Amino acid sequence: MAGGRRPAGLALGWGCCLLLCCAAASKLEISMPATVEVEVGDTARIECNFYIPENASYTYIDWFYVDRSNRQVRLYHITANGVLEDDTEYKQRLSLGEDKSLSISAVTVQDARTFVCQVGAGSHGVGENSTELSVYKVPKTPEIEPSSGGISVHSNKIPEIARCVSRNSLPPPSITWHKNGEQLHPQENNVTIQSTLTRESSGLYTVSSTLYAPVTRQDRLSSYHCTVHYNLPGHSQALQSRGVKVNIFYPAEHLTLQVVPSSALVKEGDNVTLVCESDGNPPPVFTFYKKNELNEWQDVSSPTDPQGGVLTLHNVDKSSSGKYMCQSLDLDDMSQIEEDVDLVVNYIEGVNVKMEPSSTLLEGQSVTLSCDAHSPVDLTYQWRDENGTKLKEGNQLFVSNLTFEKSNTFSCRVMAPSVPGLEQSKKVSLAVEGKPRIVAISSPLYVRQDEVINLTCKAIAFPRPTVQWSINGTAHEYMDNQHVASNLTVRVSHDLLQDGAMCRVFNKLGVSEKHIQLVEDSIRRDQKSTAESQGVIIVAIIVAILVVAVLGAVIYFLHKKGKIPCGRAGKQDITKPEARKDKIVVEVKSDKLSEEAGLLQGANGERRAAADQSEKYIDLRN
């Protein structure tokens, strides 16, 4: 480098000072930074700035490093003719800048050493200076692991809270511990911190630290973390781990026992769950008891889940009511806590409907129905008919003018307004007695003599009546609610047609009868005669059509077989020849010459002349 020139990368302040100082210098001056700091893996750049008097040029520039034996090992020899790189351990990682600065890539921990720049300037002599390369490494974020298992508040020794590790740091770091953001100091409140520093084969450092501290019940909510502190050029830095919580074991202080749903709303048929909870950790062993009729506690714990703190009662009823107790047992110190609760199962029982008067009811009478039930809560009553239509609120219903035709079935619906869904119903059917009353009969009935008919008689009554007919026949009887119906199958005779039939219905309360009138149906008879005449005509027409069809088929068949010869006279005669008078000859005359001309053809398929078709003789002898 020419004397008086400075590298482009020289800092402005430092460059100005150097120019002022060196301007008055009369000898060779070499200027280098005392220390260059670089992180492991990065590239280090070391500058060598020099001043040669009289603007003379350098003869050579050599770069060296000082090994562990304090021996200088040359890296580069630079002259005006070129650059010579020596074969050293740095050979693959070195480079020179335009200002002859030295760059070292992929810096390692072992690169922390002294580097020397030597400049030869001929008659101005030789000068040199050195830079100390300092290497550092930012550590990884510390890893923290809480103590496995749990820590009891009754532990006899100070328990281990957590461990913290920070790896790959240079220079060696340090670790501090914090609880809920506050730093913990050794020897305060029985806190102990044990740290270990390890230098790895890479030359980097790993530091690990373990925290020991007593715990209380309140520490179940505490958060712990560690912080690694390390130094960088000119300042200090810190990295914080994640926060962790420690599983603290402590006995229960309080116990709660709840009924789900609320005991006040439990009704018969519900599924009820008793939930027992404590504030201990781990949860204690729970046992459920129920006080029996002898005022003794009876174990009712679920065999499938004895320690879960949940007892489920299925389809509860009145007998499920009572006092229940949950007992917890802490296995750490064998302490016990108890809590009880009253379970009330709301119910409705004894729904009963009374009738006034209570004697037999007759048609036309009135009756008062009264509904009553028992329950530990207030009840309301409602009356409905058999279709579900509401009739009246209240526990009494007055029904007047009882008849067979009206529905005499009623239901009393009992409800508990304070317990939604709790209700029961009682249905009652009134038996209204009375003599039979015929409500339907098949009269008048249009019939024909000798016809088989059904006579129908329908009546209503209670008790069930008996149906009698004035004539003999096959009777079929059935009941429909309070209606009795009888069907009588008979053949219409002259006497029946003239006298009719009598339906008589009776029970112990009376008799009812009605006459069935039979009327001869002359219209249907005339219609039948007309239909029969029309049927005879239709049959005759069908027979005639069949005969014509058969005759046509026979003639066509004989023609095809050649049994019917054709003449020229334009007619066909059937005669008896002299030789055979006993044979039959048929003569057929036809005026439809044009049509026959199209049908009668010669043996060779040609149409014959009309003159040859004027007469045809069909010989049926053969």
Stockholm file with secondary structure:
# STOCKHOLM 1.0

chainA/1-622         MAGGRRPAGLALGWGCCLLLCCAAASKLEISMPATVEVEVGDTARIECNFYIPENASYTYIDWFYVDRSNRQVRLYHITANGVLEDDTEYKQRLSLGEDKSLSISAVTVQDARTFVCQVGAGSHGVGENSTELSVYKVPKTPEIEPSSGGISVHSNKIPEIARCVSRNSLPPPSITWHKNGEQLHPQENNVTIQSTLTRESSGLYTVSSTLYAPVTRQDRLSSYHCTVHYNLPGHSQALQSRGVKVNIFYPAEHLTLQVVPSSALVKEGDNVTLVCESDGNPPPVFTFYKKNELNEWQDVSSPTDPQGGVLTLHNVDKSSSGKYMCQSLDLDDMSQIEEDVDLVVNYIEGVNVKMEPSSTLLEGQSVTLSCDAHSPVDLTYQWRDENGTKLKEGNQLFVSNLTFEKSNTFSCRVMAPSVPGLEQSKKVSLAVEGKPRIVAISSPLYVRQDEVINLTCKAIAFPRPTVQWSINGTAHEYMDNQHVASNLTVRVSHDLLQDGAMCRVFNKLGVSEKHIQLVEDSIRRDQKSTAESQGVIIVAIIVAILVVAVLGAVIYFLHKKGKIPCGRAGKQDITKPEARKDKIVVEVKSDKLSEEAGLLQGANGERRAAADQSEKYIDLRN
#=GR chainA/1-622 SS CBTTCCCTTSCHHHHHHHHHHHHTCCSCEEECCSEEEEETTSCEEECCEEECGGGCBCSEEEEEEECTTSCEEEEEEEETTEEEECCSTTTTTEEECTTCCEEECSCCGGGCSEEEEEEECGGGCEEEEEEEEEEEBCCCCCEEEECSSCEETTCSSCCEEEEEEEEEEBSCCEEEEEETTEEECTTSTTCEEEEEEEECTTSCEEEEEEEECCCCGGGGGCCEEEEEEEEETTEEEEEECCCBCCCEEBCCCCEEEEEESCGGGCBTTCCEEEEEEESCBSCCEEEEEEECTTSCEEECCCTTCTTSSEEEECSCCGGGCEEEEEEEECTTTCCEEEEEEEECCBCCEEEEEEEESCSCEETTCCEEEEEEEECSSCCEEEEEETTCCEEEESSEEEECSCCSSSCCEEEEEEECTTSTTCEEEEEEECCEEEEEEEEEECCSEEECTTCEEEEEEEEEEESCCEEEESSCCEEEEEEETTEEEEEEEEECCHHHHHHCEEEEEEETTEEEEEEECEEECHHHHHHHHHHHHHHHHHHHHHHHHHHHHHHHHHHHHHHHHTCSCCCSBSBCCCCCCSSCTTSCEEECBCSCHHHHHHHCBCTTSCBCCGGGGBBCEEECCC
#=GC SS_cons         CBTTCCCTTSCHHHHHHHHHHHHTCCSCEEECCSEEEEETTSCEEECCEEECGGGCBCSEEEEEEECTTSCEEEEEEEETTEEEECCSTTTTTEEECTTCCEEECSCCGGGCSEEEEEEECGGGCEEEEEEEEEEEBCCCCCEEEECSSCEETTCSSCCEEEEEEEEEEBSCCEEEEEETTEEECTTSTTCEEEEEEEECTTSCEEEEEEEECCCCGGGGGCCEEEEEEEEETTEEEEEECCCBCCCEEBCCCCEEEEEESCGGGCBTTCCEEEEEEESCBSCCEEEEEEECTTSCEEECCCTTCTTSSEEEECSCCGGGCEEEEEEEECTTTCCEEEEEEEECCBCCEEEEEEEESCSCEETTCCEEEEEEEECSSCCEEEEEETTCCEEEESSEEEECSCCSSSCCEEEEEEECTTSTTCEEEEEEECCEEEEEEEEEECCSEEECTTCEEEEEEEEEEESCCEEEESSCCEEEEEEETTEEEEEEEEECCHHHHHHCEEEEEEETTEEEEEEECEEECHHHHHHHHHHHHHHHHHHHHHHHHHHHHHHHHHHHHHHHHTCSCCCSBSBCCCCCCSSCTTSCEEECBCSCHHHHHHHCBCTTSCBCCGGGGBBCEEECCC
//
